[in-house]
Amino acid sequence: MTIKQIPVTTEEDKYLKTNTAGYRVLLLAVFVVFVGLLSWLFFGSYNITVQGYADVEEGIPAYLYVPAEDIDKIRPGMTVAIGTSYGTVQEVAEQYATYEDLRSVYGPNVDKLHVSPDKSYYAVTADITEEPSAYAPFTVVVGTVSPIEYFSGGME
């Protein structure tokens, strides 16, 4: 008895080459990433933040300078992060300050606050008092939405 080799057509050869263990692992990995992304889009959360620079000195509340266009988003009690320290917004000023107003208070150090001469800023106090840097970046979480809502333009 002899074994004859059966000729393989092109389509069968293609199937045999793509149906390997490595190919199946790659397809499984792509599927897992896709399912994870869809799960995050529908069940995850995305923080909406306002960022800027703060004047922080030990022993007194931090002063955050928020651009006028973002001030409506900030309310007392919101979470503030400055460096690795966290606190809450205590008070939002009722009157804005211009670049020149801030320059009269801080002098040449006004540039360390990264404020623009073209904008107006509101002072916001936060209960963070122990950050070692005098002029540090801050982040205020002003809202949380699902990623699908954020990316579809449902949140401004």
Summary of the structure (lengths in Angstrom):
residues: 156
radius of gyration: 27.9
end to end distance: 78.1
largest distance: 102.8
contacts: 389
relative contact order: 0.22
helix: 37%
strand: 31%
